[in-house]
Amino acid sequence: MGEAIGSEPNDGVAHLQAAALEMIAAARAFLEVAERVVQNPDAVRTAVGTVGAMAKAVMQTVDPASTKANGDRDADDQADPPIEHITLS
């Protein structure tokens, strides 16, 4: 019985060590990506532009009235506020 109690702190330490190693591995992966961004910003700019274009296409497909072809709302859309204000007395 004493052995089981004594192993619990060791198990906790082992889990903390494993978690710390995972965090270190994640930080290394993040730093590798950051290094690539610094070395080649044009590739990242292209990727971000592509993702933005895809997101815009999805939004236009899902709700064509919410976005215009150029991404701007026209004067009629801006005249109606998106929030209705209710006065409480």
Secondary structure, 3 states (H helix, E strand, C coil): CHHHHHHHHHHHHHHHHHHHHHHHHHHHHHHHHHHHHHHCHHHHHHHHHHHHHHHHHHHHHHCCCCCCCCCCCCHHHHHCCCCCCCCCC
